[in-house]
Amino acid sequence: MSETEIRRLHGLDTLRSAAIILVFMYHYRVFVSHEPTFGWASTVGWVGVDLFFVLSGYLIGNQIFAGIAAGRQLSIGSFYARRFLRTLPDYYVVLALYFLFPAVMGGKTPPPLWRFLTFTQNWGLVPGTAFSHAWSLCIEEQFYLLFPLLVLGMLRVGGPIRRAWVLLGLVIACAVVLRSLFWFQEGRDDFGGSYYTDVYYSSLCRFDEFLPGIAVAMLKNFHGALWQRLMRRGNIILTLGAVLVTAFLWLNFNYYDIEGYGYGFFMSAFGYSLQAVGFAVLVLAALSPSSLLYRLRIPGAAQLAAWSYAIYLSHKAIAVIVYKSLEKSGLPQALTLLIVVAACMLGGWLLYRLVETPFMRIRSRYFPGSFSGGASEPAVRLLAQAAR
């Protein structure tokens, strides 16, 4: 998600805006209109979550690796405080609304409250429960909790940087194998919604989508010469990323959930990882000053990117409420859609301004960084090894 204290990068803003737009188009079909209002994007818009995962992998990876590259000591307490102040206030407000006003927020029963508070709501999640889209936030919070500990562990163990690359590849391979096993065990059908429970919402089956973003951060901070060569080829990287993402969107549309057949094996087993790799290539292009994606400033993208987290949490309930209130008004569908979009934007902006922004100020005041001033010997050794 976005970091308000870093210099705005237009390319990353564009990608973050694209992610929330994709998610909205998918949710609008599934929970609101029940028809492909946005055509093919209504079907494949769920990949917006994959893009958010890749962006989070890069942003958190870069934050941690940049400090390590400077030889500084990561403060776990400060890191957690900064992440929680960034993500939890908005989350708790929306969560409270779902439990205090369940009828207004959709009328469905949410999982037990403790599942949300412990970020385990996605484990064994059954589709159709209230605030079900918090599953992705749970996986993100699990990532925020575990990733810095893993980094510190690897620094303590030591060894060449290639060990981190090997581990990254192994985790992706394990996710592919696990999804394959579920597919062969359960079959290609939705099997009563357990595909979502066992694969789509699963931390183990989706965790690998952070890793391509982490890989970009590793390239940037530990492979300087290669990074500089890549940065000079921004438009080539952008073209490659666009081709990869377009290809996998097409494959998702045609061979992921196949009508009359069920879930395809290749896209179920490999598709999540490969789609994330395509998005990571676009992230790489967004960071290259020589690429069009880096230089292009789309009006409104920075604002939408800043509000995207608040919009993600609140948009589903707002869209359902507003759509139902207008359903019998006789308004044209296009006008109804515009009103729903405006309401979701307003709701996200209010959450951002009234809740997220004040807590970000608190974060800036009391936890200005995730690193202490002291040098880290493991970090110094890692840099020496990476330079070999």
C-alpha positions as CSV (number, residue, x, y, z in Angstrom):
1,M,0.0,0.0,0.0
2,S,1.0,3.6,-0.3
3,E,3.7,5.3,1.8
4,T,2.7,9.0,2.4
5,E,6.2,10.0,3.5
6,I,8.2,9.0,0.5
7,R,8.6,11.0,-2.7
8,R,5.7,10.3,-5.0
9,L,6.5,8.0,-7.9
10,H,4.0,8.5,-10.6
11,G,4.5,5.0,-12.0
12,L,3.7,3.3,-8.7
13,D,0.7,5.6,-8.2
14,T,-0.6,4.5,-11.6
15,L,-0.2,0.8,-10.7
16,R,-1.8,1.3,-7.3
17,S,-4.7,3.1,-8.9
18,A,-5.1,0.4,-11.5
19,A,-5.2,-2.2,-8.7
20,I,-8.1,-0.6,-6.9
21,I,-10.0,0.0,-10.1
22,L,-9.6,-3.7,-11.1
23,V,-10.8,-4.8,-7.7
24,F,-13.8,-2.5,-7.8
25,M,-14.9,-3.7,-11.3
26,Y,-14.7,-7.3,-10.1
27,H,-16.6,-6.7,-6.9
28,Y,-19.2,-4.6,-8.7
29,R,-20.1,-7.6,-10.8
30,V,-20.0,-10.2,-8.0
31,F,-21.8,-8.2,-5.3
32,V,-23.7,-5.4,-6.9
33,S,-24.9,-5.7,-10.5
34,H,-24.4,-9.5,-10.9
35,E,-23.5,-8.9,-14.6
36,P,-20.3,-8.1,-16.4
37,T,-20.8,-4.3,-16.3
38,F,-17.2,-3.7,-17.3
39,G,-16.9,-6.5,-19.8
40,W,-13.8,-8.8,-19.4
41,A,-12.5,-6.6,-16.6
42,S,-15.5,-7.6,-14.5
43,T,-14.2,-11.2,-14.7
44,V,-10.5,-10.8,-14.2
45,G,-10.5,-7.8,-11.9
46,W,-9.7,-10.0,-9.0
47,V,-6.0,-9.8,-10.1
48,G,-6.0,-6.3,-8.7
49,V,-5.3,-8.0,-5.3
50,D,-2.3,-9.7,-6.8
51,L,-1.0,-6.3,-7.9
52,F,-1.4,-5.0,-4.4
53,F,0.5,-8.0,-3.1
54,V,3.4,-7.3,-5.5
55,L,3.4,-3.6,-4.6
56,S,3.5,-4.4,-0.9
57,G,6.3,-6.9,-1.5
58,Y,8.4,-4.2,-3.2
59,L,7.6,-1.3,-0.8
60,I,8.2,-3.3,2.4
61,G,11.2,-5.1,0.9
62,N,12.7,-1.8,-0.3
63,Q,12.1,-0.2,3.0
64,I,13.9,-2.9,4.9
65,F,16.7,-3.6,2.3
66,A,17.5,0.1,2.0
67,G,18.2,0.3,5.7
68,I,20.3,-2.9,5.6
69,A,22.2,-1.5,2.5
70,A,23.0,1.6,4.6
71,G,24.4,-0.7,7.4
72,R,21.7,0.1,9.9
73,Q,20.0,-2.1,12.5
74,L,16.3,-2.9,11.9
75,S,14.1,-2.1,14.9
76,I,11.3,-4.7,14.9
77,G,9.3,-2.8,17.4
78,S,9.4,0.4,15.3
79,F,8.7,-1.5,12.1
80,Y,5.6,-3.1,13.6
81,A,4.4,0.1,15.1
82,R,4.7,1.9,11.8
83,R,2.9,-0.9,9.9
84,F,0.1,-1.1,12.5
85,L,-0.5,2.6,12.6
86,R,-0.6,2.6,8.8
87,T,-3.1,-0.3,8.3
88,L,-5.1,-1.0,11.5
89,P,-7.0,2.3,12.2
90,D,-9.0,2.2,9.0
91,Y,-9.4,-1.6,9.4
92,Y,-10.8,-1.3,12.9
93,V,-13.3,1.4,12.0
94,V,-14.7,-0.6,9.1
95,L,-14.6,-3.8,11.2
96,A,-16.6,-2.1,13.9
97,L,-19.2,-1.0,11.4
98,Y,-19.7,-4.6,10.2
99,F,-20.3,-5.8,13.7
100,L,-22.3,-2.9,15.0
101,F,-24.6,-2.5,12.0
102,P,-24.6,-5.9,10.3
103,A,-28.0,-5.3,8.6
104,V,-26.9,-2.0,7.1
105,M,-23.5,-3.4,6.0
106,G,-25.0,-6.3,4.0
107,G,-27.0,-8.4,6.5
108,K,-24.6,-11.4,6.4
109,T,-23.0,-13.0,9.4
110,P,-19.2,-12.3,9.7
111,P,-16.8,-14.9,11.1
112,P,-16.0,-14.6,14.8
113,L,-14.5,-11.3,15.8
114,W,-11.3,-12.9,17.1
115,R,-10.6,-14.2,13.6
116,F,-10.4,-10.6,12.4
117,L,-8.4,-9.4,15.4
118,T,-5.8,-12.1,15.0
119,F,-5.7,-11.8,11.2
120,T,-6.7,-15.4,10.7
121,Q,-10.1,-14.6,9.1
122,N,-8.8,-15.9,5.8
123,W,-8.0,-19.4,7.2
124,G,-10.8,-21.7,6.2
125,L,-12.9,-18.7,5.0
126,V,-16.3,-19.6,3.5
127,P,-17.3,-17.4,0.6
128,G,-20.3,-15.2,1.2
129,T,-19.7,-14.1,4.8
130,A,-19.6,-10.4,5.8
131,F,-16.4,-8.4,5.3
132,S,-15.0,-11.4,3.4
133,H,-12.7,-9.1,1.4
134,A,-10.6,-8.6,4.5
135,W,-9.0,-11.9,3.6
136,S,-6.3,-10.1,1.6
137,L,-5.5,-7.7,4.5
138,C,-5.1,-10.7,6.8
139,I,-2.5,-12.1,4.4
140,E,-0.8,-8.7,4.1
141,E,-0.6,-8.5,7.9
142,Q,0.8,-12.0,8.2
143,F,3.5,-10.9,5.6
144,Y,4.3,-7.8,7.7
145,L,4.7,-9.9,10.8
146,L,6.8,-12.6,9.3
147,F,9.0,-11.0,6.7
148,P,11.2,-8.8,8.9
149,L,11.8,-11.7,11.2
150,L,12.9,-13.9,8.3
151,V,15.2,-11.1,7.1
152,L,16.8,-10.8,10.6
153,G,17.1,-14.6,10.8
154,M,18.9,-14.7,7.4
155,L,21.2,-11.9,8.5
156,R,22.1,-13.8,11.6
157,V,22.8,-17.0,9.7
158,G,24.9,-15.1,7.1
159,G,26.1,-16.4,3.8
160,P,26.0,-15.1,0.2
161,I,23.1,-13.1,-1.1
162,R,22.3,-16.0,-3.6
163,R,20.9,-17.9,-0.6
164,A,18.1,-15.4,-0.4
165,W,17.4,-15.8,-4.2
166,V,17.4,-19.6,-3.8
167,L,14.9,-19.3,-0.8
168,L,12.7,-17.0,-2.8
169,G,12.6,-19.5,-5.7
170,L,11.9,-22.4,-3.4
171,V,8.9,-20.6,-1.7
172,I,7.4,-19.9,-5.1
173,A,7.9,-23.5,-6.2
174,C,6.3,-24.7,-2.9
175,A,3.2,-22.5,-3.6
176,V,2.9,-24.0,-7.1
177,V,3.2,-27.5,-5.8
178,L,0.6,-26.9,-3.0
179,R,-1.9,-25.4,-5.5
180,S,-1.3,-28.4,-7.8
181,L,-1.9,-30.8,-5.0
182,F,-5.2,-29.2,-4.1
183,W,-6.3,-29.2,-7.7
184,F,-5.5,-32.9,-8.2
185,Q,-7.0,-33.8,-4.8
186,E,-10.2,-31.8,-5.1
187,G,-10.8,-31.8,-8.8
188,R,-11.4,-29.0,-11.2
189,D,-14.9,-28.0,-10.0
190,D,-15.6,-25.4,-7.4
191,F,-16.5,-28.3,-5.1
192,G,-19.0,-26.3,-3.0
193,G,-16.7,-23.3,-2.6
194,S,-13.7,-25.1,-1.2
195,Y,-11.5,-23.9,-4.1
196,Y,-11.8,-20.5,-2.6
197,T,-11.3,-21.8,0.9
198,D,-8.3,-24.0,0.1
199,V,-6.6,-22.0,-2.6
200,Y,-7.9,-18.5,-3.3
201,Y,-8.1,-17.3,0.3
202,S,-5.2,-19.4,1.5
203,S,-2.1,-17.8,2.9
204,L,0.1,-20.7,1.8
205,C,-1.3,-20.6,-1.7
206,R,-1.0,-16.8,-2.1
207,F,2.0,-15.8,-0.1
208,D,4.3,-16.3,-3.1
209,E,2.8,-13.3,-4.8
210,F,4.7,-10.9,-2.5
211,L,8.0,-12.4,-3.6
212,P,8.4,-10.9,-7.1
213,G,8.0,-7.5,-5.5
214,I,10.6,-8.4,-3.0
215,A,12.9,-9.6,-5.8
216,V,12.7,-6.1,-7.4
217,A,13.7,-4.6,-4.0
218,M,16.6,-7.1,-3.8
219,L,17.8,-6.1,-7.3
220,K,17.6,-2.4,-6.4
221,N,19.5,-2.6,-3.1
222,F,22.0,-5.5,-3.5
223,H,22.8,-5.6,-7.2
224,G,23.6,-2.0,-8.0
225,A,25.4,-2.5,-11.4
226,L,22.6,-4.7,-12.8
227,W,20.0,-2.3,-11.4
228,Q,21.6,0.6,-13.3
229,R,21.6,-1.3,-16.5
230,L,18.0,-2.2,-16.1
231,M,17.0,1.4,-15.3
232,R,18.5,2.5,-18.7
233,R,16.1,0.1,-20.5
234,G,12.8,1.3,-18.9
235,N,10.6,1.2,-22.0
236,I,11.9,-2.2,-23.0
237,I,11.0,-3.5,-19.5
238,L,7.6,-1.7,-19.8
239,T,6.8,-3.4,-23.1
240,L,7.8,-6.8,-21.6
241,G,5.7,-6.2,-18.6
242,A,2.7,-5.1,-20.6
243,V,3.0,-8.2,-22.8
244,L,3.2,-10.5,-19.8
245,V,0.3,-9.0,-17.9
246,T,-1.9,-8.8,-21.0
247,A,-1.1,-12.4,-21.8
248,F,-2.0,-13.6,-18.4
249,L,-5.1,-11.5,-18.2
250,W,-6.2,-13.2,-21.4
251,L,-5.3,-16.6,-20.0
252,N,-7.2,-15.8,-16.8
253,F,-10.2,-14.8,-18.7
254,N,-10.3,-17.9,-20.9
255,Y,-8.6,-20.7,-18.9
256,Y,-8.9,-19.9,-15.2
257,D,-12.5,-20.6,-14.4
258,I,-13.7,-22.3,-17.6
259,E,-17.5,-22.4,-18.1
260,G,-18.7,-26.0,-18.2
261,Y,-15.3,-27.3,-17.1
262,G,-14.2,-25.7,-13.9
263,Y,-10.8,-24.4,-12.8
264,G,-8.0,-25.0,-15.3
265,F,-4.9,-26.7,-13.9
266,F,-2.2,-24.5,-15.4
267,M,-3.8,-21.2,-14.3
268,S,-4.7,-22.6,-10.9
269,A,-1.2,-24.0,-10.2
270,F,1.1,-21.5,-12.1
271,G,-1.2,-18.6,-12.9
272,Y,-1.0,-16.7,-9.6
273,S,2.8,-16.8,-9.6
274,L,3.2,-15.9,-13.2
275,Q,0.7,-13.0,-13.0
276,A,2.7,-11.7,-10.0
277,V,5.9,-11.9,-12.0
278,G,4.3,-9.9,-14.8
279,F,3.2,-7.2,-12.3
280,A,6.7,-7.1,-10.8
281,V,8.1,-6.3,-14.3
282,L,5.7,-3.4,-14.5
283,V,6.9,-2.3,-11.0
284,L,10.4,-2.4,-12.3
285,A,9.4,-0.2,-15.3
286,A,7.6,2.2,-12.9
287,L,10.9,2.7,-11.1
288,S,12.9,3.4,-14.2
289,P,13.3,7.1,-15.0
290,S,13.7,6.1,-18.7
291,S,10.3,4.5,-19.0
292,L,7.0,6.1,-20.0
293,L,5.3,4.6,-17.0
294,Y,7.7,6.5,-14.7
295,R,7.3,9.8,-16.5
296,L,3.6,9.7,-17.2
297,R,1.5,11.6,-14.6
298,I,-2.2,10.7,-14.9
299,P,-4.5,13.3,-13.4
300,G,-6.0,12.0,-10.2
301,A,-3.8,8.9,-9.9
302,A,-1.9,10.2,-7.0
303,Q,-5.1,10.9,-5.0
304,L,-6.7,7.6,-5.9
305,A,-3.5,5.8,-5.0
306,A,-3.4,7.5,-1.6
307,W,-7.1,6.6,-0.9
308,S,-6.8,3.1,-2.3
309,Y,-6.5,1.3,1.0
310,A,-9.5,3.1,2.5
311,I,-11.5,2.6,-0.6
312,Y,-10.7,-1.1,-0.7
313,L,-11.9,-1.6,2.9
314,S,-15.1,0.4,2.5
315,H,-16.2,0.2,-1.1
316,K,-18.1,-3.1,-1.1
317,A,-20.6,-2.2,1.6
318,I,-21.0,1.3,0.2
319,A,-21.6,0.1,-3.3
320,V,-24.2,-2.5,-2.2
321,I,-26.1,0.1,0.0
322,V,-26.2,2.8,-2.7
323,Y,-27.1,0.4,-5.5
324,K,-30.0,-1.1,-3.5
325,S,-31.3,2.3,-2.6
326,L,-31.3,3.3,-6.3
327,E,-32.5,0.0,-7.7
328,K,-36.1,1.0,-8.0
329,S,-35.5,4.6,-8.9
330,G,-35.7,4.0,-12.7
331,L,-32.3,5.7,-13.2
332,P,-30.2,4.6,-16.2
333,Q,-27.6,2.0,-15.3
334,A,-24.8,4.3,-16.4
335,L,-26.0,7.0,-14.0
336,T,-26.5,4.5,-11.2
337,L,-22.9,3.4,-11.7
338,L,-21.6,6.9,-11.6
339,I,-23.4,7.6,-8.3
340,V,-22.1,4.3,-6.8
341,V,-18.5,5.2,-7.9
342,A,-18.8,8.7,-6.5
343,A,-20.2,7.3,-3.2
344,C,-17.3,4.8,-2.9
345,M,-14.8,7.5,-3.6
346,L,-16.3,9.8,-1.0
347,G,-16.5,7.1,1.6
348,G,-12.8,6.2,1.0
349,W,-11.8,9.8,1.1
350,L,-13.6,10.4,4.4
351,L,-12.0,7.3,5.9
352,Y,-8.6,8.5,4.6
353,R,-9.0,12.0,5.9
354,L,-10.7,11.4,9.3
355,V,-9.0,8.2,10.3
356,E,-5.9,7.3,8.3
357,T,-4.3,10.7,8.1
358,P,-4.3,11.6,11.8
359,F,-2.7,8.2,12.6
360,M,-0.1,8.7,10.0
361,R,0.8,12.0,11.7
362,I,1.1,10.1,15.0
363,R,3.3,7.6,13.2
364,S,5.5,10.3,11.8
365,R,5.9,11.9,15.2
366,Y,6.6,8.9,17.4
367,F,8.0,6.4,14.9
368,P,9.7,8.3,12.1
369,G,11.7,5.3,10.9
370,S,12.1,1.5,11.2
371,F,15.8,1.6,11.9
372,S,18.1,2.6,14.7
373,G,21.1,4.7,14.1
374,G,23.6,2.0,14.9
375,A,25.5,-0.1,12.3
376,S,24.6,-3.7,11.9
377,E,27.5,-6.1,11.5
378,P,25.4,-8.8,9.7
379,A,24.2,-6.1,7.3
380,V,27.8,-5.0,6.6
381,R,28.8,-8.6,5.9
382,L,25.9,-9.1,3.6
383,L,26.8,-6.0,1.6
384,A,30.4,-7.2,1.3
385,Q,29.2,-10.5,0.0
386,A,26.7,-8.9,-2.4
387,A,29.5,-6.8,-3.8
388,R,31.7,-9.8,-4.7
